Amino acid sequence: PSPASTLSDDNGHFRLILIADTAPQVSIEAQGYFQVQVLLSGDSSATYTLFRGGVLEGTVLGHKFYLTTEEPPAPAPIAGAVVEVAASSGSSISVIADEQGKYRITTPPGKLVVSARSDNHADVRFDNLEVGRDEVLSRDLILSITMRSIMPTNVPEWGVRRASSGSLPGSQQFM
């Protein structure tokens, strides 16, 4: 472990060397338990409790632009999408989807508000998800494409408006 981290022993005891007169905010985590953020006490007999949580996992997928004359393609995985979970307990967790768009978050049991976003897609939000203790809830999150992500940046402003009856010379009408 690095100087900023430590591992506990089989009884859950740990030793963390700190700079004098500091009581840092730390993150404590263990597989199968949801992560907690606490302010460490200067008391060496202080106890910190982790709670078993549930797991929310899946893939972040996004639609791609296609012409209406084409068959719509299946949504594709979005690498680097951000998935945020806010639990009814008040905790908030954020992860980044891997290269295959996969994510996995251990959360407190209860109702969840889940949001996902990427640079080229519209954000999505689900507020009707619930995960139980020791439960694994699989949910793929599908994002829609945004028009701003497909509009070229060098199109003159008048070229994207609907032309009026007095069109500009040389302009094309877009309907």
N, C-alpha and C positions, 0 to 999 in steps of 0.2 A: 504494500500500500504506500501511497505518497504521504508526505508529511501532513497533508490536509485531510487524510482519511485514516480509518482504522477498521479492524475486524473484531467482532466479539468472539469470546471463547465459547465452549459448549454450554456454559451456564449463562450466557448473555452478558457477561462482564466485559468491559472494554476500557482501554486506557488511551486517552487522546492528549498529546502534549500541546499546550497552548502558550501563547505569549502572555506574560504576566499582566494581570489586571484586565483580561478580556473575558467576556462571556459570550461566545459567538452563537449566532443562529446557525443550527446545523440541520442536516437532513438525515433521518435514520430510515433505513429500508432493509427489507429482507424478502426473499421470494415467497409469494403467497400472502404477503401482508401489504397493506397500502402504506405508502411513504408518509412520514410525519415530519413537520418542520417544528423544531423546538429551540428554545433558548437554554443552553446548558447551564446548570447550576454549578456553583463553586463547591457544593457539598459532594464529597466523593461517595456518599451513600444514596444519592438521588436515584430515583427509578424512572425509567421512560418506558411507556407501554406502546407496543404496536398492536394493531387489530387486524384480524383476518379480513380480507376483502374479497371482492369479486374481480373478474377479469373481463374487460371489453376488448375484443380483438376483431380484426377484419382487414379489408383492403380499401384504400381510397381510390376510386375510379373516376374518370372524367370523360365526358363526351367530346368528340372532335367535330370540327366544322365539316359539313358536307352539303352538296347541292341537293335541292329538293327532288331532282331527277334521279338521284342515287339511292341505293338501299342504305338506311342508316347503319353506320358501323356500331359494333358493340363498344361500350365504354372501355377505355384502356387504363391500366394502373398509372397513378401519378406519384412519381418519386419525389420526395421532399415536401409533400403536403403537410400542413400543420393540423394536428388533431388536438382539440382542447376539450377537457371534461370538467364540468363544474358539478360537484355533488351537493345533495341537499344538506349535508353536514357543513357546508361552507368551504370545503377544500377545493382546490383547483389544480389540475394537472395538465401538462402540455407535452406532446411528443411529436417527433418528426417521422413521417412514413419512410421506410427504407427504399432501396432501389426498385423493389417490386410493388411499391405502394402499400406494403403491409405495416400495420401498427398493432401494438399490444399495450394496454394500460391496466394496472391493478388499481382499483378504485374502492372507496368505502362502499359498503352495501347500501342500497337505497335508490331513490330516483336520481337520474342523471340528465344534465343538459350537455349535449355533445355538438361541437361545431367543427367544421373542417374547411380549410381554405388553401388555395394555391394561387400563384400569380396570374394564371391564364384561365381561371374558372370562377364562376360565381360561388360565393360562400354558401354552405348548407348548414342547417341547424336542426337538431332533433331534441325535443324536450319531453318525449314520452317514453324514454328508455328507463328500465329499472334492472339492477343486477343484485342478486342475492349473495350472501356470504358463501365463499367457495364455489360460486357459479361462474361458468364461462359463457358469456354472451357474445355470439358472433354476429357482427353487423358490417356489411360493406356500405361505404358512404359514397354516394354518386353525386358528383358535381356537374353542373351544366356549364357549357362554354359561354363566355361573355362576348358581346359584339365588339367591345373595345379591344379585345385580344386578337380579333381578326381584321380590324380596319387598318389599312395601310396608313402610315404616319405622314406620307407626302402628298395626300390628296387635298387639293384646294378646298376650302370651306364650301364654296358654291357647288362643288362637284358631288357632294353627298346630300344636298338638299333636294327636295322635290322642285323641279323647275316650274315656275309660274308661267302664265300665258306669254309673258314678255321674257323669254329665255335669253340668257347671255349668249352673245355670238360664240360659236364654236363649242358650246357646252352640250352635254348629253342629258337627256331627261332620264331620271331614275324613278321608277314607280314601284 
